[in-house]
């Protein structure tokens, strides 16, 4: 029984070593899908918090100009 267990463990570790080899990611359709998804999420996030994204910096800049232009 110990021999079977040892064979199983050796086979298991051999498979893990094969899976652990780092390879360069392939460029192809999957990367375009990821890029498109990231782009859509960021655009959605931008429109969801557009007040914080656009109006807050504009107001801060205006206050800066008002204070330091006097």
PDB file of N, H, CA, C and O in Angstrom:
ATOM      1  N   UNK A   1       0.823  -1.188   0.000  1.00  0.00           N
ATOM      2  CA  UNK A   1       0.000   0.000   0.000  1.00  0.00           C
ATOM      3  C   UNK A   1       0.869   1.254   0.000  1.00  0.00           C
ATOM      4  O   UNK A   1       0.508   2.255  -0.619  1.00  0.00           O
ATOM      5  N   UNK A   2       2.001   1.209   0.683  1.00  0.00           N
ATOM      6  H   UNK A   2       2.293   0.396   1.186  1.00  0.00           H
ATOM      7  CA  UNK A   2       2.888   2.364   0.712  1.00  0.00           C
ATOM      8  C   UNK A   2       3.514   2.619  -0.656  1.00  0.00           C
ATOM      9  O   UNK A   2       3.772   3.768  -1.015  1.00  0.00           O
ATOM     10  N   UNK A   3       3.759   1.559  -1.417  1.00  0.00           N
ATOM     11  H   UNK A   3       3.550   0.625  -1.125  1.00  0.00           H
ATOM     12  CA  UNK A   3       4.333   1.727  -2.746  1.00  0.00           C
ATOM     13  C   UNK A   3       3.347   2.434  -3.674  1.00  0.00           C
ATOM     14  O   UNK A   3       3.732   3.285  -4.476  1.00  0.00           O
ATOM     15  N   UNK A   4       2.070   2.069  -3.554  1.00  0.00           N
ATOM     16  H   UNK A   4       1.757   1.377  -2.903  1.00  0.00           H
ATOM     17  CA  UNK A   4       1.051   2.723  -4.375  1.00  0.00           C
ATOM     18  C   UNK A   4       0.943   4.203  -4.020  1.00  0.00           C
ATOM     19  O   UNK A   4       0.811   5.062  -4.892  1.00  0.00           O
ATOM     20  N   UNK A   5       1.002   4.473  -2.741  1.00  0.00           N
ATOM     21  H   UNK A   5       1.109   3.776  -2.032  1.00  0.00           H
ATOM     22  CA  UNK A   5       0.917   5.860  -2.292  1.00  0.00           C
ATOM     23  C   UNK A   5       2.124   6.656  -2.783  1.00  0.00           C
ATOM     24  O   UNK A   5       1.983   7.803  -3.206  1.00  0.00           O
ATOM     25  N   UNK A   6       3.294   6.056  -2.728  1.00  0.00           N
ATOM     26  H   UNK A   6       3.408   5.124  -2.385  1.00  0.00           H
ATOM     27  CA  UNK A   6       4.513   6.712  -3.188  1.00  0.00           C
ATOM     28  C   UNK A   6       4.454   6.979  -4.694  1.00  0.00           C
ATOM     29  O   UNK A   6       4.852   8.053  -5.147  1.00  0.00           O
ATOM     30  N   UNK A   7       3.962   6.012  -5.469  1.00  0.00           N
ATOM     31  H   UNK A   7       3.640   5.140  -5.100  1.00  0.00           H
ATOM     32  CA  UNK A   7       3.827   6.206  -6.912  1.00  0.00           C
ATOM     33  C   UNK A   7       2.847   7.342  -7.216  1.00  0.00           C
ATOM     34  O   UNK A   7       3.083   8.171  -8.094  1.00  0.00           O
ATOM     35  N   UNK A   8       1.752   7.356  -6.472  1.00  0.00           N
ATOM     36  H   UNK A   8       1.560   6.682  -5.758  1.00  0.00           H
ATOM     37  CA  UNK A   8       0.752   8.407  -6.671  1.00  0.00           C
ATOM     38  C   UNK A   8       1.355   9.778  -6.367  1.00  0.00           C
ATOM     39  O   UNK A   8       1.150  10.730  -7.119  1.00  0.00           O
ATOM     40  N   UNK A   9       2.095   9.873  -5.269  1.00  0.00           N
ATOM     41  H   UNK A   9       2.262   9.099  -4.658  1.00  0.00           H
ATOM     42  CA  UNK A   9       2.708  11.152  -4.903  1.00  0.00           C
ATOM     43  C   UNK A   9       3.731  11.588  -5.947  1.00  0.00           C
ATOM     44  O   UNK A   9       3.794  12.768  -6.292  1.00  0.00           O
ATOM     45  N   UNK A  10       4.522  10.662  -6.448  1.00  0.00           N
ATOM     46  H   UNK A  10       4.470   9.704  -6.168  1.00  0.00           H
ATOM     47  CA  UNK A  10       5.508  11.009  -7.474  1.00  0.00           C
ATOM     48  C   UNK A  10       4.817  11.490  -8.748  1.00  0.00           C
ATOM     49  O   UNK A  10       5.245  12.466  -9.364  1.00  0.00           O
ATOM     50  N   UNK A  11       3.755  10.805  -9.132  1.00  0.00           N
ATOM     51  H   UNK A  11       3.408  10.012  -8.631  1.00  0.00           H
ATOM     52  CA  UNK A  11       3.008  11.207 -10.317  1.00  0.00           C
ATOM     53  C   UNK A  11       2.369  12.589 -10.101  1.00  0.00           C
ATOM     54  O   UNK A  11       2.352  13.427 -11.004  1.00  0.00           O
ATOM     55  N   UNK A  12       1.850  12.805  -8.896  1.00  0.00           N
ATOM     56  H   UNK A  12       1.864  12.125  -8.163  1.00  0.00           H
ATOM     57  CA  UNK A  12       1.212  14.083  -8.551  1.00  0.00           C
ATOM     58  C   UNK A  12       2.222  15.227  -8.626  1.00  0.00           C
ATOM     59  O   UNK A  12       1.934  16.268  -9.216  1.00  0.00           O
ATOM     60  N   UNK A  13       3.392  15.044  -8.037  1.00  0.00           N
ATOM     61  H   UNK A  13       3.626  14.199  -7.557  1.00  0.00           H
ATOM     62  CA  UNK A  13       4.416  16.095  -8.049  1.00  0.00           C
ATOM     63  C   UNK A  13       4.968  16.320  -9.450  1.00  0.00           C
ATOM     64  O   UNK A  13       5.318  17.447  -9.803  1.00  0.00           O
ATOM     65  N   UNK A  14       5.049  15.268 -10.249  1.00  0.00           N
ATOM     66  H   UNK A  14       4.764  14.353  -9.963  1.00  0.00           H
ATOM     67  CA  UNK A  14       5.504  15.426 -11.634  1.00  0.00           C
ATOM     68  C   UNK A  14       4.516  16.284 -12.420  1.00  0.00           C
ATOM     69  O   UNK A  14       4.924  17.133 -13.213  1.00  0.00           O
ATOM     70  N   UNK A  15       3.228  16.068 -12.204  1.00  0.00           N
ATOM     71  H   UNK A  15       2.896  15.378 -11.560  1.00  0.00           H
ATOM     72  CA  UNK A  15       2.216  16.884 -12.875  1.00  0.00           C
ATOM     73  C   UNK A  15       2.276  18.330 -12.395  1.00  0.00           C
ATOM     74  O   UNK A  15       2.138  19.255 -13.195  1.00  0.00           O
ATOM     75  N   UNK A  16       2.481  18.528 -11.101  1.00  0.00           N
ATOM     76  H   UNK A  16       2.594  17.777 -10.451  1.00  0.00           H
ATOM     77  CA  UNK A  16       2.587  19.890 -10.573  1.00  0.00           C
ATOM     78  C   UNK A  16       3.793  20.617 -11.155  1.00  0.00           C
ATOM     79  O   UNK A  16       3.707  21.799 -11.484  1.00  0.00           O
ATOM     80  N   UNK A  17       4.903  19.923 -11.280  1.00  0.00           N
ATOM     81  H   UNK A  17       4.973  18.962 -11.013  1.00  0.00           H
ATOM     82  CA  UNK A  17       6.098  20.542 -11.860  1.00  0.00           C
ATOM     83  C   UNK A  17       5.863  20.941 -13.313  1.00  0.00           C
ATOM     84  O   UNK A  17       6.337  21.991 -13.748  1.00  0.00           O
ATOM     85  N   UNK A  18       5.138  20.117 -14.069  1.00  0.00           N
ATOM     86  H   UNK A  18       4.753  19.264 -13.716  1.00  0.00           H
ATOM     87  CA  UNK A  18       4.820  20.471 -15.450  1.00  0.00           C
ATOM     88  C   UNK A  18       3.937  21.713 -15.496  1.00  0.00           C
ATOM     89  O   UNK A  18       4.109  22.566 -16.367  1.00  0.00           O
ATOM     90  N   UNK A  19       2.994  21.819 -14.564  1.00  0.00           N
ATOM     91  H   UNK A  19       2.854  21.126 -13.856  1.00  0.00           H
ATOM     92  CA  UNK A  19       2.079  22.956 -14.544  1.00  0.00           C
ATOM     93  C   UNK A  19       2.771  24.227 -14.075  1.00  0.00           C
ATOM     94  O   UNK A  19       2.336  25.327 -14.416  1.00  0.00           O
ATOM     95  N   UNK A  20       3.831  24.094 -13.305  1.00  0.00           N
ATOM     96  H   UNK A  20       4.184  23.200 -13.029  1.00  0.00           H
ATOM     97  CA  UNK A  20       4.490  25.251 -12.714  1.00  0.00           C
ATOM     98  C   UNK A  20       5.453  25.946 -13.666  1.00  0.00           C
ATOM     99  O   UNK A  20       5.979  27.010 -13.339  1.00  0.00           O
ATOM    100  N   UNK A  21       5.691  25.371 -14.828  1.00  0.00           N
ATOM    101  H   UNK A  21       5.264  24.507 -15.094  1.00  0.00           H
ATOM    102  CA  UNK A  21       6.607  25.993 -15.781  1.00  0.00           C
ATOM    103  C   UNK A  21       5.965  27.271 -16.307  1.00  0.00           C
ATOM    104  O   UNK A  21       4.848  27.254 -16.825  1.00  0.00           O
ATOM    105  N   UNK A  22       6.689  28.379 -16.166  1.00  0.00           N
ATOM    106  H   UNK A  22       7.596  28.393 -15.746  1.00  0.00           H
ATOM    107  CA  UNK A  22       6.166  29.659 -16.619  1.00  0.00           C
ATOM    108  C   UNK A  22       6.351  29.791 -18.119  1.00  0.00           C
ATOM    109  O   UNK A  22       7.430  29.541 -18.656  1.00  0.00           O
ATOM    110  N   UNK A  23       5.305  30.178 -18.764  1.00  0.00           N
ATOM    111  H   UNK A  23       4.429  30.381 -18.328  1.00  0.00           H
ATOM    112  CA  UNK A  23       5.370  30.391 -20.203  1.00  0.00           C
ATOM    113  C   UNK A  23       4.920  31.804 -20.518  1.00  0.00           C
ATOM    114  O   UNK A  23       4.205  32.434 -19.739  1.00  0.00           O
ATOM    115  N   UNK A  24       5.339  32.279 -21.643  1.00  0.00           N
ATOM    116  H   UNK A  24       5.920  31.766 -22.276  1.00  0.00           H
ATOM    117  CA  UNK A  24       4.948  33.611 -22.072  1.00  0.00           C
ATOM    118  C   UNK A  24       3.481  33.571 -22.510  1.00  0.00           C
ATOM    119  O   UNK A  24       3.078  32.655 -23.227  1.00  0.00           O
ATOM    120  N   UNK A  25       2.682  34.549 -22.087  1.00  0.00           N
ATOM    121  H   UNK A  25       3.010  35.293 -21.505  1.00  0.00           H
ATOM    122  CA  UNK A  25       1.274  34.523 -22.490  1.00  0.00           C
ATOM    123  C   UNK A  25       1.124  34.686 -24.000  1.00  0.00           C
ATOM    124  O   UNK A  25       1.863  35.439 -24.634  1.00  0.00           O
ATOM    125  N   UNK A  26       0.183  33.990 -24.546  1.00  0.00           N
ATOM    126  H   UNK A  26      -0.418  33.379 -24.031  1.00  0.00           H
ATOM    127  CA  UNK A  26      -0.061  34.067 -25.981  1.00  0.00           C
ATOM    128  C   UNK A  26      -0.903  35.296 -26.285  1.00  0.00           C
ATOM    129  O   UNK A  26      -1.868  35.601 -25.583  1.00  0.00           O
ATOM    130  N   UNK A  27      -0.523  35.983 -27.328  1.00  0.00           N
ATOM    131  H   UNK A  27       0.261  35.735 -27.898  1.00  0.00           H
ATOM    132  CA  UNK A  27      -1.329  37.104 -27.771  1.00  0.00           C
ATOM    133  C   UNK A  27      -2.378  36.568 -28.724  1.00  0.00           C
ATOM    134  O   UNK A  27      -2.086  35.786 -29.628  1.00  0.00           O
ATOM    135  N   UNK A  28      -3.573  36.996 -28.507  1.00  0.00           N
ATOM    136  H   UNK A  28      -3.810  37.631 -27.772  1.00  0.00           H
ATOM    137  CA  UNK A  28      -4.630  36.495 -29.374  1.00  0.00           C
ATOM    138  C   UNK A  28      -5.972  37.019 -28.929  1.00  0.00           C
ATOM    139  O   UNK A  28      -6.068  38.101 -28.351  1.00  0.00           O
ATOM    140  N   UNK A  29      -6.994  36.261 -29.196  1.00  0.00           N
ATOM    141  H   UNK A  29      -6.916  35.382 -29.667  1.00  0.00           H
ATOM    142  CA  UNK A  29      -8.359  36.683 -28.939  1.00  0.00           C
ATOM    143  C   UNK A  29      -8.629  36.893 -27.453  1.00  0.00           C
ATOM    144  O   UNK A  29      -9.362  37.811 -27.088  1.00  0.00           O
ATOM    145  N   UNK A  30      -8.060  36.071 -26.604  1.00  0.00           N
ATOM    146  H   UNK A  30      -7.464  35.324 -26.902  1.00  0.00           H
ATOM    147  CA  UNK A  30      -8.323  36.190 -25.177  1.00  0.00           C
ATOM    148  C   UNK A  30      -7.852  37.533 -24.634  1.00  0.00           C
ATOM    149  O   UNK A  30      -8.531  38.134 -23.802  1.00  0.00           O
ATOM    150  N   UNK A  31      -6.705  38.009 -25.091  1.00  0.00           N
ATOM    151  H   UNK A  31      -6.154  37.521 -25.768  1.00  0.00           H
ATOM    152  CA  UNK A  31      -6.220  39.296 -24.613  1.00  0.00           C
ATOM    153  C   UNK A  31      -7.110  40.435 -25.084  1.00  0.00           C
ATOM    154  O   UNK A  31      -7.307  41.408 -24.357  1.00  0.00           O
ATOM    155  N   UNK A  32      -7.646  40.326 -26.285  1.00  0.00           N
ATOM    156  H   UNK A  32      -7.486  39.536 -26.876  1.00  0.00           H
ATOM    157  CA  UNK A  32      -8.545  41.372 -26.767  1.00  0.00           C
ATOM    158  C   UNK A  32      -9.841  41.384 -25.971  1.00  0.00           C
ATOM    159  O   UNK A  32     -10.400  42.449 -25.712  1.00  0.00           O
ATOM    160  N   UNK A  33     -10.315  40.226 -25.588  1.00  0.00           N
ATOM    161  H   UNK A  33      -9.861  39.361 -25.798  1.00  0.00           H
ATOM    162  CA  UNK A  33     -11.520  40.161 -24.765  1.00  0.00           C
ATOM    163  C   UNK A  33     -11.252  40.809 -23.414  1.00  0.00           C
ATOM    164  O   UNK A  33     -12.085  41.567 -22.916  1.00  0.00           O
ATOM    165  N   UNK A  34     -10.104  40.523 -22.818  1.00  0.00           N
ATOM    166  H   UNK A  34      -9.427  39.908 -23.222  1.00  0.00           H
ATOM    167  CA  UNK A  34      -9.752  41.129 -21.534  1.00  0.00           C
ATOM    168  C   UNK A  34      -9.598  42.630 -21.637  1.00  0.00           C
ATOM    169  O   UNK A  34     -10.059  43.364 -20.763  1.00  0.00           O
ATOM    170  N   UNK A  35      -8.955  43.095 -22.696  1.00  0.00           N
ATOM    171  H   UNK A  35      -8.581  42.498 -23.406  1.00  0.00           H
ATOM    172  CA  UNK A  35      -8.779  44.531 -22.895  1.00  0.00           C
ATOM    173  C   UNK A  35     -10.121  45.225 -23.083  1.00  0.00           C
ATOM    174  O   UNK A  35     -10.354  46.297 -22.525  1.00  0.00           O
ATOM    175  N   UNK A  36     -10.997  44.619 -23.861  1.00  0.00           N
ATOM    176  H   UNK A  36     -10.808  43.748 -24.315  1.00  0.00           H
ATOM    177  CA  UNK A  36     -12.321  45.190 -24.078  1.00  0.00           C
ATOM    178  C   UNK A  36     -13.108  45.242 -22.778  1.00  0.00           C
ATOM    179  O   UNK A  36     -13.773  46.239 -22.493  1.00  0.00           O
ATOM    180  N   UNK A  37     -13.039  44.184 -21.994  1.00  0.00           N
ATOM    181  H   UNK A  37     -12.500  43.374 -22.225  1.00  0.00           H
ATOM    182  CA  UNK A  37     -13.740  44.147 -20.714  1.00  0.00           C
ATOM    183  C   UNK A  37     -13.212  45.214 -19.777  1.00  0.00           C
ATOM    184  O   UNK A  37     -13.991  45.919 -19.135  1.00  0.00           O
ATOM    185  N   UNK A  38     -11.901  45.340 -19.691  1.00  0.00           N
ATOM    186  H   UNK A  38     -11.268  44.768 -20.212  1.00  0.00           H
ATOM    187  CA  UNK A  38     -11.299  46.359 -18.834  1.00  0.00           C
ATOM    188  C   UNK A  38     -11.712  47.754 -19.277  1.00  0.00           C
ATOM    189  O   UNK A  38     -12.037  48.597 -18.441  1.00  0.00           O
ATOM    190  N   UNK A  39     -11.703  48.007 -20.574  1.00  0.00           N
ATOM    191  H   UNK A  39     -11.439  47.322 -21.253  1.00  0.00           H
ATOM    192  CA  UNK A  39     -12.093  49.307 -21.119  1.00  0.00           C
ATOM    193  C   UNK A  39     -13.541  49.632 -20.762  1.00  0.00           C
ATOM    194  O   UNK A  39     -13.838  50.737 -20.309  1.00  0.00           O
ATOM    195  N   UNK A  40     -14.443  48.670 -20.966  1.00  0.00           N
ATOM    196  H   UNK A  40     -14.202  47.772 -21.334  1.00  0.00           H
ATOM    197  CA  UNK A  40     -15.861  48.895 -20.665  1.00  0.00           C
ATOM    198  C   UNK A  40     -16.081  49.148 -19.181  1.00  0.00           C
ATOM    199  O   UNK A  40     -16.866  50.021 -18.813  1.00  0.00           O
ATOM    200  N   UNK A  41     -15.398  48.397 -18.327  1.00  0.00           N
ATOM    201  H   UNK A  41     -14.760  47.688 -18.627  1.00  0.00           H
ATOM    202  CA  UNK A  41     -15.558  48.593 -16.884  1.00  0.00           C
ATOM    203  C   UNK A  41     -15.060  49.959 -16.441  1.00  0.00           C
ATOM    204  O   UNK A  41     -15.688  50.610 -15.607  1.00  0.00           O
ATOM    205  N   UNK A  42     -13.941  50.393 -16.992  1.00  0.00           N
ATOM    206  H   UNK A  42     -13.431  49.863 -17.669  1.00  0.00           H
ATOM    207  CA  UNK A  42     -13.397  51.696 -16.612  1.00  0.00           C
ATOM    208  C   UNK A  42     -14.287  52.833 -17.107  1.00  0.00           C
ATOM    209  O   UNK A  42     -14.479  53.820 -16.396  1.00  0.00           O
ATOM    210  N   UNK A  43     -14.825  52.709 -18.304  1.00  0.00           N
ATOM    211  H   UNK A  43     -14.669  51.908 -18.881  1.00  0.00           H
ATOM    212  CA  UNK A  43     -15.746  53.724 -18.817  1.00  0.00           C
ATOM    213  C   UNK A  43     -17.000  53.764 -17.953  1.00  0.00           C
ATOM    214  O   UNK A  43     -17.480  54.844 -17.608  1.00  0.00           O
ATOM    215  N   UNK A  44     -17.533  52.597 -17.600  1.00  0.00           N
ATOM    216  H   UNK A  44     -17.142  51.720 -17.879  1.00  0.00           H
ATOM    217  CA  UNK A  44     -18.711  52.534 -16.738  1.00  0.00           C
ATOM    218  C   UNK A  44     -18.414  53.158 -15.378  1.00  0.00           C
ATOM    219  O   UNK A  44     -19.232  53.911 -14.849  1.00  0.00           O
ATOM    220  N   UNK A  45     -17.253  52.851 -14.810  1.00  0.00           N
ATOM    221  H   UNK A  45     -16.589  52.239 -15.239  1.00  0.00           H
ATOM    222  CA  UNK A  45     -16.880  53.420 -13.510  1.00  0.00           C
ATOM    223  C   UNK A  45     -16.735  54.931 -13.609  1.00  0.00           C
ATOM    224  O   UNK A  45     -17.130  55.651 -12.692  1.00  0.00           O
ATOM    225  N   UNK A  46     -16.180  55.416 -14.697  1.00  0.00           N
ATOM    226  H   UNK A  46     -15.859  54.831 -15.443  1.00  0.00           H
ATOM    227  CA  UNK A  46     -16.007  56.850 -14.908  1.00  0.00           C
ATOM    228  C   UNK A  46     -17.364  57.551 -14.929  1.00  0.00           C
ATOM    229  O   UNK A  46     -17.536  58.585 -14.283  1.00  0.00           O
ATOM    230  N   UNK A  47     -18.322  56.999 -15.662  1.00  0.00           N
ATOM    231  H   UNK A  47     -18.183  56.159 -16.187  1.00  0.00           H
ATOM    232  CA  UNK A  47     -19.634  57.631 -15.745  1.00  0.00           C
ATOM    233  C   UNK A  47     -20.425  57.482 -14.451  1.00  0.00           C
ATOM    234  O   UNK A  47     -21.299  58.299 -14.160  1.00  0.00           O
ATOM    235  N   UNK A  48     -20.124  56.450 -13.679  1.00  0.00           N
ATOM    236  H   UNK A  48     -19.414  55.787 -13.916  1.00  0.00           H
ATOM    237  CA  UNK A  48     -20.820  56.246 -12.421  1.00  0.00           C
ATOM    238  C   UNK A  48     -20.398  57.289 -11.388  1.00  0.00           C
ATOM    239  O   UNK A  48     -21.210  57.708 -10.563  1.00  0.00           O
ATOM    240  N   UNK A  49     -19.145  57.706 -11.428  1.00  0.00           N
ATOM    241  H   UNK A  49     -18.485  57.366 -12.097  1.00  0.00           H
ATOM    242  CA  UNK A  49     -18.646  58.678 -10.451  1.00  0.00           C
ATOM    243  C   UNK A  49     -18.118  59.926 -11.148  1.00  0.00           C
ATOM    244  O   UNK A  49     -17.087  60.476 -10.759  1.00  0.00           O
ATOM    245  N   UNK A  50     -18.842  60.377 -12.198  1.00  0.00           N
ATOM    246  H   UNK A  50     -19.680  59.931 -12.514  1.00  0.00           H
ATOM    247  CA  UNK A  50     -18.355  61.505 -12.983  1.00  0.00           C
ATOM    248  C   UNK A  50     -18.253  62.786 -12.169  1.00  0.00           C
ATOM    249  O   UNK A  50     -17.422  63.639 -12.480  1.00  0.00           O
ATOM    250  N   UNK A  51     -19.075  62.945 -11.135  1.00  0.00           N
ATOM    251  H   UNK A  51     -19.750  62.252 -10.883  1.00  0.00           H
ATOM    252  CA  UNK A  51     -18.984  64.156 -10.309  1.00  0.00           C
ATOM    253  C   UNK A  51     -17.627  64.207  -9.618  1.00  0.00           C
ATOM    254  O   UNK A  51     -16.980  65.254  -9.588  1.00  0.00           O
ATOM    255  N   UNK A  52     -17.201  63.089  -9.070  1.00  0.00           N
ATOM    256  H   UNK A  52     -17.726  62.238  -9.094  1.00  0.00           H
ATOM    257  CA  UNK A  52     -15.895  63.046  -8.416  1.00  0.00           C
ATOM    258  C   UNK A  52     -14.768  63.133  -9.437  1.00  0.00           C
ATOM    259  O   UNK A  52     -13.693  63.651  -9.137  1.00  0.00           O
ATOM    260  N   UNK A  53     -15.008  62.635 -10.627  1.00  0.00           N
ATOM    261  H   UNK A  53     -15.882  62.214 -10.871  1.00  0.00           H
ATOM    262  CA  UNK A  53     -13.951  62.569 -11.630  1.00  0.00           C
ATOM    263  C   UNK A  53     -13.735  63.898 -12.333  1.00  0.00           C
ATOM    264  O   UNK A  53     -12.595  64.262 -12.622  1.00  0.00           O
ATOM    265  N   UNK A  54     -14.796  64.622 -12.610  1.00  0.00           N
ATOM    266  H   UNK A  54     -15.722  64.326 -12.374  1.00  0.00           H
ATOM    267  CA  UNK A  54     -14.674  65.863 -13.377  1.00  0.00           C
ATOM    268  C   UNK A  54     -14.885  67.097 -12.513  1.00  0.00           C
ATOM    269  O   UNK A  54     -14.030  67.983 -12.480  1.00  0.00           O
ATOM    270  N   UNK A  55     -16.001  67.165 -11.822  1.00  0.00           N
ATOM    271  H   UNK A  55     -16.695  66.445 -11.849  1.00  0.00           H
ATOM    272  CA  UNK A  55     -16.365  68.397 -11.129  1.00  0.00           C
ATOM    273  C   UNK A  55     -15.476  68.706  -9.930  1.00  0.00           C
ATOM    274  O   UNK A  55     -15.172  69.873  -9.686  1.00  0.00           O
ATOM    275  N   UNK A  56     -15.058  67.712  -9.187  1.00  0.00           N
ATOM    276  H   UNK A  56     -15.306  66.764  -9.385  1.00  0.00           H
ATOM    277  CA  UNK A  56     -14.210  67.975  -8.016  1.00  0.00           C
ATOM    278  C   UNK A  56     -12.877  68.610  -8.410  1.00  0.00           C
ATOM    279  O   UNK A  56     -12.497  69.601  -7.785  1.00  0.00           O
ATOM    280  N   UNK A  57     -12.149  68.109  -9.398  1.00  0.00           N
ATOM    281  H   UNK A  57     -12.458  67.305  -9.905  1.00  0.00           H
ATOM    282  CA  UNK A  57     -10.908  68.784  -9.794  1.00  0.00           C
ATOM    283  C   UNK A  57     -11.143  70.180 -10.373  1.00  0.00           C
ATOM    284  O   UNK A  57     -10.327  71.079 -10.172  1.00  0.00           O
ATOM    285  N   UNK A  58     -12.252  70.366 -11.090  1.00  0.00           N
ATOM    286  H   UNK A  58     -12.915  69.636 -11.254  1.00  0.00           H
ATOM    287  CA  UNK A  58     -12.554  71.692 -11.642  1.00  0.00           C
ATOM    288  C   UNK A  58     -12.799  72.685 -10.519  1.00  0.00           C
ATOM    289  O   UNK A  58     -12.280  73.801 -10.553  1.00  0.00           O
ATOM    290  N   UNK A  59     -13.572  72.297  -9.539  1.00  0.00           N
ATOM    291  H   UNK A  59     -13.993  71.391  -9.512  1.00  0.00           H
ATOM    292  CA  UNK A  59     -13.853  73.189  -8.405  1.00  0.00           C
ATOM    293  C   UNK A  59     -12.578  73.461  -7.623  1.00  0.00           C
ATOM    294  O   UNK A  59     -12.343  74.600  -7.220  1.00  0.00           O
ATOM    295  N   UNK A  60     -11.758  72.460  -7.399  1.00  0.00           N
ATOM    296  H   UNK A  60     -11.949  71.534  -7.727  1.00  0.00           H
ATOM    297  CA  UNK A  60     -10.494  72.655  -6.693  1.00  0.00           C
ATOM    298  C   UNK A  60      -9.594  73.629  -7.444  1.00  0.00           C
ATOM    299  O   UNK A  60      -8.965  74.489  -6.828  1.00  0.00           O
ATOM    300  N   UNK A  61      -9.528  73.507  -8.744  1.00  0.00           N
ATOM    301  H   UNK A  61     -10.039  72.809  -9.245  1.00  0.00           H
ATOM    302  CA  UNK A  61      -8.708  74.413  -9.555  1.00  0.00           C
ATOM    303  C   UNK A  61      -9.241  75.833  -9.493  1.00  0.00           C
ATOM    304  O   UNK A  61      -8.465  76.782  -9.378  1.00  0.00           O
ATOM    305  N   UNK A  62     -10.545  75.988  -9.568  1.00  0.00           N
ATOM    306  H   UNK A  62     -11.175  75.217  -9.661  1.00  0.00           H
ATOM    307  CA  UNK A  62     -11.138  77.323  -9.484  1.00  0.00           C
ATOM    308  C   UNK A  62     -10.860  77.971  -8.132  1.00  0.00           C
ATOM    309  O   UNK A  62     -10.521  79.153  -8.071  1.00  0.00           O
ATOM    310  N   UNK A  63     -10.999  77.220  -7.068  1.00  0.00           N
ATOM    311  H   UNK A  63     -11.275  76.260  -7.118  1.00  0.00           H
ATOM    312  CA  UNK A  63     -10.701  77.755  -5.734  1.00  0.00           C
ATOM    313  C   UNK A  63      -9.229  78.134  -5.645  1.00  0.00           C
ATOM    314  O   UNK A  63      -8.904  79.172  -5.070  1.00  0.00           O
ATOM    315  N   UNK A  64      -8.342  77.334  -6.190  1.00  0.00           N
ATOM    316  H   UNK A  64      -8.607  76.490  -6.658  1.00  0.00           H
ATOM    317  CA  UNK A  64      -6.914  77.637  -6.202  1.00  0.00           C
ATOM    318  C   UNK A  64      -6.653  78.951  -6.924  1.00  0.00           C
ATOM    319  O   UNK A  64      -5.911  79.796  -6.422  1.00  0.00           O
ATOM    320  N   UNK A  65      -7.257  79.133  -8.101  1.00  0.00           N
ATOM    321  H   UNK A  65      -7.859  78.447  -8.509  1.00  0.00           H
ATOM    322  CA  UNK A  65      -7.067  80.376  -8.861  1.00  0.00           C
ATOM    323  C   UNK A  65      -7.645  81.576  -8.128  1.00  0.00           C
ATOM    324  O   UNK A  65      -7.053  82.655  -8.145  1.00  0.00           O
ATOM    325  N   UNK A  66      -8.778  81.406  -7.494  1.00  0.00           N
ATOM    326  H   UNK A  66      -9.259  80.529  -7.479  1.00  0.00           H
ATOM    327  CA  UNK A  66      -9.394  82.516  -6.760  1.00  0.00           C
ATOM    328  C   UNK A  66      -8.513  82.933  -5.591  1.00  0.00           C
ATOM    329  O   UNK A  66      -8.311  84.127  -5.370  1.00  0.00           O
ATOM    330  N   UNK A  67      -7.994  81.987  -4.850  1.00  0.00           N
ATOM    331  H   UNK A  67      -8.158  81.017  -5.029  1.00  0.00           H
ATOM    332  CA  UNK A  67      -7.190  82.311  -3.663  1.00  0.00           C
ATOM    333  C   UNK A  67      -5.853  82.926  -4.055  1.00  0.00           C
ATOM    334  O   UNK A  67      -5.454  83.934  -3.472  1.00  0.00           O
ATOM    335  N   UNK A  68      -5.160  82.355  -5.012  1.00  0.00           N
ATOM    336  H   UNK A  68      -5.484  81.536  -5.486  1.00  0.00           H
ATOM    337  CA  UNK A  68      -3.808  82.813  -5.325  1.00  0.00           C
ATOM    338  C   UNK A  68      -3.752  83.916  -6.374  1.00  0.00           C
ATOM    339  O   UNK A  68      -2.666  84.410  -6.675  1.00  0.00           O
ATOM    340  N   UNK A  69      -4.871  84.311  -6.932  1.00  0.00           N
ATOM    341  H   UNK A  69      -5.753  83.909  -6.687  1.00  0.00           H
ATOM    342  CA  UNK A  69      -4.850  85.421  -7.878  1.00  0.00           C
ATOM    343  C   UNK A  69      -5.071  86.760  -7.183  1.00  0.00           C
ATOM    344  O   UNK A  69      -4.952  87.807  -7.820  1.00  0.00           O
ATOM    345  N   UNK A  70      -5.386  86.748  -5.910  1.00  0.00           N
ATOM    346  H   UNK A  70      -5.483  85.898  -5.393  1.00  0.00           H
ATOM    347  CA  UNK A  70      -5.615  88.004  -5.174  1.00  0.00           C
ATOM    348  C   UNK A  70      -4.339  88.653  -4.755  1.00  0.00           C
ATOM    349  O   UNK A  70      -4.361  89.713  -4.129  1.00  0.00           O
TER     350      UNK A  70
END
